[in-house]
Amino acid sequence: MGQVVVRGTTWLLVILCILFGSPPDMRQVRPVAMLLLAAFVLVLVQLVPLPPSVWQMLPGRANLGGIIDPLSWRPLAIVPGAAWNAASSLIVPFAVLLFLAGMEPRERAWLPGILLGLAAFSMIIGLLQFSGAGFANPFINDTPGQVAGMFANRNHFALFLALGCLIAPTWAFGNSRPGWRIPIALGLLILFAMTILASGSRAGILVGVPGIGIGLFMARNGIRRMLRHAPRWMFPAILVGVVALIAIFILLLVAADRAVSIDRAFALDRAEDMRTRGLPTVLAMVSLYFPAGSGFGGFDPMFRMHEPFELLKPTYFNHAHNDFLEIALDGGLPGVLLLAAAIGWWLIASIRAWRGDTSYATARLGSALLLLIFMASMLDYPARTPMMMAVIVIAASWLNASADFRAKTAARVDRLA
């Protein structure tokens, strides 16, 4: 239900943007648009009907000959409906890209604050869930009793809070006059860290710790600028004080037996065990269908076809819980090459951003946001949710915009020389 509402609303906003919005300047987001378009084309190619002789030659299709009409034309995707669903889900990142391309610089400057506000709103919902309040949300397929904010999965929720830990210091100290933003950012940083622990997400710890560390590291220049007239020892003392304050609140949470994520880090439940037990089957599926792939979006029915008897249980294994493996399974060699191209672009743009001066602050934030999402994707599938799709596009546009600005500046200098 939630996906229908999100996609329907997105289409409506896209139509309104085309009719009444300013013309988008796609040059601002060209690499991101090219990667997104390539992903869309790849899914569509998997839906092109193939002659029976060609289809039966594809890896893994021989065993399906007995249940499929041998004379019918079939697409590469074994579950075409799932591939169509995967293609339609890309309307969300395409729409965000369109909106970004039509924004003025002044409007784009609001985005970090908007994302931070969304993270805070989700955190409030999570805290209410943690207190025992129940929510009958018809739009998400959540697990009763789980602290997941406005997500259906606590790992995705914890990742979103970790992204908030990254954004908060940059939002506070990226302004020439931080003022009132500093106490708000510090308070949110502490609350985000505590809520990650309360969520019960072990993956959240793995992304939350670097999220806090990188966030404080990126804010160092702003802190130094604010303390330029203070003694030299003040800067390291403040950093140590912030870390100590966060640690104290975390210890209080542990002492009160509310740090569910830490408790779960020392105990293996059936859901987490299933990821380890199901990994050999997933690897065997990747090997079977590679290099053509089995088709995007069809992991659930495909896994049921290959699921061994000892893995059967009342709940189902909806994803590989490793998006890199699932892309290799769904997209085959083309999917792996596209993923490699995206990571390669991120790596090159990130090196440029981190080597640059303070004008690259937003690009560094985008680079760090994508890094945390990459890390989380090795343990789950956050990039398949509409919210994370939007965040990925925004972060990639930040990373690209500063690199593009620097390239244009260098070109102007060369012309003047």
KELUM-499615 format. One record per residue (C-alpha): residue in three letters; x negated, y, z. Coordinates in Angstrom, 1 decimal, decimal comma. Example, Ala and Ser with C-alpha at 12.3 -4.5 7.8 and 13.67 -1.06 7.14 Angstrom:
# KELUM-499615
Ala -12,3 -4,5 7,8
Ser -13,7 -1,1 7,1
***
This chain:
# KELUM-499615
Met 0,0 0,0 0,0
Gly -2,8 2,4 0,9
Gln -4,6 1,9 -2,4
Val -1,4 2,7 -4,3
Val -0,9 5,9 -2,4
Val -4,5 7,0 -2,7
Arg -4,7 6,3 -6,4
Gly -1,4 7,8 -7,2
Thr -2,2 11,0 -5,2
Thr -5,6 11,1 -6,9
Trp -4,1 10,9 -10,4
Leu -1,7 13,7 -9,5
Leu -4,6 15,9 -8,2
Val -6,6 15,2 -11,4
Ile -3,6 16,3 -13,6
Leu -3,2 19,5 -11,5
Cys -6,9 20,2 -11,7
Ile -6,9 19,8 -15,5
Leu -3,8 22,0 -15,9
Phe -4,6 24,8 -13,4
Gly -8,2 24,4 -12,3
Ser -11,3 26,1 -13,8
Pro -13,2 24,2 -16,5
Pro -15,6 21,7 -15,0
Asp -19,3 22,1 -15,7
Met -20,4 18,5 -16,0
Arg -24,0 19,5 -16,4
Gln -24,2 19,9 -12,7
Val -23,4 16,2 -12,1
Arg -24,7 14,7 -15,4
Pro -26,8 11,7 -14,0
Val -24,0 10,9 -11,5
Ala -21,4 11,0 -14,3
Met -23,5 8,8 -16,5
Leu -23,9 6,1 -13,9
Leu -20,2 6,2 -13,0
Leu -19,2 6,1 -16,7
Ala -21,6 3,1 -17,2
Ala -20,0 1,3 -14,3
Phe -16,5 1,9 -15,8
Val -17,6 0,7 -19,2
Leu -19,1 -2,4 -17,7
Val -15,8 -3,3 -16,1
Leu -13,9 -2,6 -19,3
Val -16,3 -4,8 -21,3
Gln -15,5 -7,7 -19,0
Leu -11,9 -7,3 -20,0
Val -12,4 -7,7 -23,8
Pro -10,9 -11,0 -25,0
Leu -13,4 -13,4 -26,3
Pro -13,0 -16,3 -28,7
Pro -12,6 -19,7 -27,0
Ser -15,9 -21,0 -28,4
Val -17,8 -17,9 -27,0
Trp -15,9 -17,9 -23,6
Gln -16,6 -21,6 -23,0
Met -20,3 -21,1 -23,5
Leu -20,5 -18,5 -20,7
Pro -22,1 -19,8 -17,5
Gly -19,7 -21,4 -15,0
Arg -16,8 -21,7 -17,5
Ala -17,2 -25,3 -18,4
Asn -15,4 -26,5 -15,2
Leu -12,4 -24,3 -16,0
Gly -11,7 -25,9 -19,3
Gly -9,2 -28,4 -17,9
Ile -7,0 -25,7 -16,4
Ile -7,1 -23,1 -19,1
Asp -5,7 -23,3 -22,6
Pro -8,8 -24,2 -24,7
Leu -7,4 -22,3 -27,7
Ser -6,6 -19,0 -25,9
Trp -8,8 -15,9 -26,0
Arg -10,1 -15,0 -22,6
Pro -12,0 -12,0 -21,1
Leu -15,3 -12,5 -19,5
Ala -13,7 -11,7 -16,1
Ile -12,4 -15,0 -14,8
Val -9,7 -13,1 -12,8
Pro -8,6 -10,3 -15,2
Gly -6,1 -8,8 -12,8
Ala -8,9 -8,2 -10,2
Ala -11,1 -6,6 -12,9
Trp -8,3 -4,2 -13,9
Asn -7,9 -3,4 -10,2
Ala -11,6 -2,7 -9,9
Ala -11,5 -0,4 -13,0
Ser -8,5 1,5 -11,6
Ser -10,3 2,0 -8,3
Leu -12,9 4,2 -10,0
Ile -10,3 7,0 -10,5
Val -11,3 8,2 -6,9
Pro -15,0 8,8 -7,6
Phe -14,2 10,2 -11,1
Ala -11,8 12,6 -9,5
Val -14,3 13,7 -6,9
Leu -16,9 14,3 -9,6
Leu -14,4 16,4 -11,6
Phe -13,6 18,5 -8,6
Leu -17,2 19,0 -7,7
Ala -18,0 20,0 -11,3
Gly -15,3 22,7 -11,1
Met -16,4 24,2 -7,7
Glu -18,1 27,4 -7,2
Pro -21,4 27,4 -5,1
Arg -19,4 29,1 -2,2
Glu -16,9 26,3 -2,3
Arg -19,5 23,5 -2,4
Ala -21,1 25,0 0,7
Trp -17,9 24,0 2,7
Leu -18,4 20,3 1,9
Pro -20,7 19,4 4,8
Gly -18,3 20,9 7,3
Ile -15,3 19,2 5,7
Leu -17,1 15,8 5,9
Leu -18,1 16,4 9,5
Gly -14,5 17,3 10,3
Leu -13,2 14,1 8,7
Ala -15,8 12,1 10,7
Ala -14,6 13,8 13,9
Phe -10,9 13,1 13,0
Ser -11,7 9,5 12,4
Met -13,6 9,3 15,7
Ile -10,6 10,7 17,6
Ile -8,4 8,0 16,2
Gly -11,1 5,4 17,1
Leu -11,2 6,8 20,7
Leu -7,4 6,5 21,0
Gln -7,6 2,9 19,8
Phe -10,4 2,3 22,3
Ser -8,2 3,6 25,1
Gly -5,5 1,0 24,2
Ala -3,3 3,1 22,0
Gly -1,8 1,1 19,1
Phe -1,2 2,4 15,6
Ala 1,1 0,7 13,1
Asn -0,6 2,1 10,0
Pro 1,2 0,8 6,9
Phe -1,6 2,1 4,6
Ile -4,5 -0,1 5,8
Asn -4,9 -3,8 6,4
Asp -6,6 -3,4 9,8
Thr -7,2 -5,9 12,6
Pro -5,0 -5,3 15,7
Gly -7,1 -4,3 18,7
Gln -10,1 -3,3 16,6
Val -11,7 0,2 17,0
Ala -11,9 1,2 13,3
Gly -10,6 4,8 13,1
Met -8,9 5,5 9,8
Phe -10,7 2,5 8,2
Ala -9,6 -1,1 8,1
Asn -13,1 -2,3 9,0
Arg -15,1 -1,3 12,1
Asn -18,4 -1,5 10,2
His -17,2 1,1 7,7
Phe -15,9 3,2 10,6
Ala -19,3 3,0 12,3
Leu -21,1 3,9 9,1
Phe -18,9 7,0 8,7
Leu -19,8 8,1 12,2
Ala -23,5 7,5 11,4
Leu -23,1 9,7 8,4
Gly -21,6 12,3 10,7
Cys -24,8 12,0 12,9
Leu -26,8 12,9 9,8
Ile -24,5 15,8 8,8
Ala -24,1 17,5 12,2
Pro -27,6 18,8 12,7
Thr -27,9 20,0 9,1
Trp -24,5 21,7 9,4
Ala -25,6 23,4 12,6
Phe -29,1 24,6 11,7
Gly -28,6 25,0 7,9
Asn -27,0 28,3 8,6
Ser -29,1 31,4 9,2
Arg -27,0 32,1 12,3
Pro -26,2 28,7 13,9
Gly -24,7 30,3 17,1
Trp -21,5 28,4 18,0
Arg -22,3 25,5 15,7
Ile -25,1 24,2 17,9
Pro -23,0 23,1 20,9
Ile -20,4 21,6 18,6
Ala -23,0 19,7 16,7
Leu -24,6 18,4 19,8
Gly -21,3 17,3 21,3
Leu -20,3 15,5 18,1
Leu -23,7 13,8 17,9
Ile -23,3 12,4 21,4
Leu -19,6 11,4 20,8
Phe -20,5 9,8 17,5
Ala -23,2 7,7 19,1
Met -21,0 6,6 21,9
Thr -18,1 5,7 19,6
Ile -20,4 3,7 17,4
Leu -21,3 1,6 20,5
Ala -17,6 1,4 21,5
Ser -16,5 0,2 18,1
Gly -18,2 -3,2 18,4
Ser -20,0 -2,8 15,1
Arg -23,5 -4,3 15,2
Ala -24,2 -2,9 11,8
Gly -23,2 0,5 13,2
Ile -26,3 0,3 15,5
Leu -28,6 -0,4 12,6
Val -27,4 2,7 10,7
Gly -26,6 4,9 13,7
Val -30,1 4,9 15,1
Pro -31,7 6,1 11,9
Gly -28,8 8,4 11,3
Ile -29,5 10,3 14,5
Gly -33,3 10,2 14,0
Ile -33,2 11,5 10,4
Gly -30,6 14,1 11,2
Leu -32,7 15,6 14,0
Phe -35,8 15,4 11,8
Met -34,0 17,3 9,0
Ala -33,0 20,0 11,5
Arg -36,5 20,6 12,8
Asn -37,1 23,7 10,6
Gly -33,9 25,3 11,7
Ile -34,7 24,6 15,3
Arg -38,2 26,0 14,8
Arg -36,8 29,1 13,1
Met -34,4 29,7 16,1
Leu -37,4 29,2 18,5
Arg -39,9 31,3 16,6
His -40,4 33,7 19,5
Ala -40,3 30,9 22,2
Pro -43,4 29,1 23,6
Arg -44,8 26,3 21,5
Trp -43,8 23,6 24,0
Met -40,1 24,6 23,7
Phe -39,5 22,8 20,3
Pro -40,7 19,3 21,4
Ala -39,0 19,8 24,8
Ile -35,7 20,4 23,1
Leu -36,0 17,4 20,8
Val -36,9 15,2 23,8
Gly -34,1 16,7 25,8
Val -31,5 15,9 23,0
Val -32,7 12,3 22,7
Ala -32,7 11,9 26,5
Leu -29,2 13,3 26,7
Ile -27,9 10,9 24,1
Ala -29,8 8,0 25,8
Ile -28,2 8,9 29,2
Phe -24,7 8,8 27,8
Ile -25,4 5,5 26,1
Leu -26,7 4,1 29,3
Leu -23,6 5,2 31,1
Leu -21,5 3,5 28,4
Val -23,6 0,3 28,9
Ala -23,2 0,5 32,7
Ala -19,5 0,9 32,4
Asp -19,4 -2,2 30,1
Arg -18,0 -0,2 27,2
Ala -20,9 -0,7 24,8
Val -19,1 -3,4 22,8
Ser -21,6 -3,2 19,9
Ile -24,5 -4,0 22,2
Asp -22,5 -6,8 23,8
Arg -21,7 -8,3 20,4
Ala -25,4 -7,9 19,4
Phe -26,2 -10,7 21,9
Ala -23,2 -12,9 21,1
Leu -22,3 -14,5 17,8
Asp -18,6 -14,6 16,9
Arg -16,9 -16,7 14,2
Ala -16,6 -13,8 11,8
Glu -20,3 -13,0 11,9
Asp -21,2 -16,6 11,8
Met -19,1 -17,0 8,7
Arg -21,4 -14,5 6,9
Thr -24,4 -16,7 7,6
Arg -22,6 -20,0 6,9
Gly -21,1 -18,7 3,7
Leu -24,4 -17,3 2,3
Pro -25,6 -20,5 0,7
Thr -22,3 -20,8 -1,2
Val -22,5 -17,2 -2,3
Leu -26,0 -17,7 -3,6
Ala -25,0 -20,9 -5,4
Met -22,1 -18,9 -7,1
Val -24,5 -16,2 -8,2
Ser -26,8 -18,8 -9,7
Leu -23,9 -20,5 -11,4
Tyr -22,4 -17,5 -13,1
Phe -25,6 -15,5 -13,8
Pro -26,4 -13,7 -16,2
Ala -22,8 -13,1 -17,4
Gly -21,2 -12,7 -14,0
Ser -17,8 -13,9 -12,9
Gly -16,0 -10,5 -13,2
Phe -15,6 -7,5 -10,9
Gly -13,1 -7,6 -8,1
Gly -12,5 -11,4 -8,1
Phe -14,7 -12,5 -5,2
Asp -11,8 -13,7 -3,0
Pro -10,2 -16,2 -5,5
Met -13,7 -17,2 -6,9
Phe -15,0 -18,0 -3,4
Arg -11,9 -20,1 -2,7
Met -12,7 -22,2 -5,8
His -16,2 -22,9 -4,4
Glu -15,6 -22,9 -0,7
Pro -16,7 -26,2 0,9
Phe -14,4 -28,0 3,3
Glu -16,5 -27,2 6,4
Leu -16,0 -23,5 5,8
Leu -12,2 -23,6 5,7
Lys -10,5 -21,6 8,4
Pro -7,2 -19,6 9,0
Thr -8,7 -16,3 7,8
Tyr -10,3 -15,8 4,4
Phe -13,7 -14,6 3,3
Asn -12,7 -11,5 1,3
His -16,2 -10,3 0,2
Ala -19,8 -11,5 0,2
His -20,6 -9,0 3,0
Asn -23,7 -8,1 1,0
Asp -22,7 -5,7 -1,9
Phe -26,0 -6,3 -3,7
Leu -25,3 -10,0 -3,9
Glu -21,7 -9,4 -4,9
Ile -22,7 -7,1 -7,7
Ala -25,0 -9,8 -9,0
Leu -22,2 -12,3 -8,8
Asp -19,5 -10,0 -10,3
Gly -21,6 -8,1 -12,9
Gly -24,4 -10,6 -13,7
Leu -27,5 -9,2 -15,3
Pro -25,8 -6,0 -16,6
Gly -24,6 -5,2 -13,1
Val -28,0 -5,8 -11,6
Leu -29,6 -3,5 -14,2
Leu -27,1 -0,8 -13,5
Leu -27,7 -1,1 -9,8
Ala -31,4 -0,9 -10,4
Ala -31,0 2,2 -12,5
Ala -28,9 3,8 -9,8
Ile -31,4 3,0 -7,1
Gly -34,3 4,1 -9,3
Trp -32,6 7,5 -9,9
Trp -32,0 7,9 -6,2
Leu -35,6 7,0 -5,4
Ile -37,1 9,5 -7,9
Ala -34,7 12,3 -6,9
Ser -35,3 11,6 -3,2
Ile -39,1 11,8 -3,6
Arg -38,7 15,1 -5,4
Ala -36,4 16,4 -2,7
Trp -38,5 15,3 0,3
Arg -41,7 16,7 -1,3
Gly -40,0 20,1 -1,9
Asp -39,6 23,1 0,4
Thr -36,6 24,1 2,6
Ser -34,5 24,9 -0,5
Tyr -34,1 21,1 -0,8
Ala -32,2 20,7 2,6
Thr -28,9 19,7 0,9
Ala -30,7 17,3 -1,4
Arg -32,4 15,7 1,5
Leu -29,1 15,3 3,2
Gly -27,6 13,6 0,1
Ser -30,7 11,3 -0,1
Ala -30,3 10,3 3,6
Leu -26,6 9,7 3,3
Leu -27,1 7,4 0,3
Leu -29,9 5,6 2,2
Leu -27,6 4,8 5,1
Ile -24,9 3,5 2,7
Phe -27,5 1,3 1,0
Met -28,5 -0,1 4,3
Ala -24,9 -0,8 5,3
Ser -24,2 -2,4 1,9
Met -26,7 -5,1 2,7
Leu -24,4 -6,2 5,6
Asp -20,9 -5,3 4,3
Tyr -19,1 -3,6 1,5
Pro -18,5 0,0 2,5
Ala -18,9 1,4 -1,1
Arg -15,7 -0,4 -2,1
Thr -13,5 1,9 0,0
Pro -12,1 5,1 -1,4
Met -13,5 7,3 1,3
Met -17,1 6,0 0,9
Met -16,8 6,2 -2,9
Ala -16,0 9,9 -2,4
Val -18,9 10,4 0,0
Ile -21,3 8,6 -2,4
Val -20,4 11,0 -5,3
Ile -20,7 14,0 -3,0
Ala -24,1 12,9 -1,7
Ala -25,4 12,0 -5,2
Ser -24,2 15,4 -6,5
Trp -26,1 17,2 -3,7
Leu -29,2 15,2 -4,5
Asn -28,9 15,9 -8,2
Ala -27,9 19,6 -7,9
Ser -31,1 20,7 -6,1
Ala -33,3 18,6 -8,5
Asp -31,5 20,2 -11,4
Phe -31,9 23,7 -9,9
Arg -35,6 23,1 -9,4
Ala -36,1 21,9 -13,0
Lys -34,3 25,0 -14,3
Thr -36,4 27,3 -12,1
Ala -39,6 25,7 -13,3
Ala -38,4 26,1 -16,9
Arg -37,7 29,8 -16,4
Val -41,2 30,2 -14,9
Asp -42,8 28,5 -17,8
Arg -40,9 30,7 -20,3
Leu -42,0 33,8 -18,4
Ala -45,6 32,6 -18,3
***
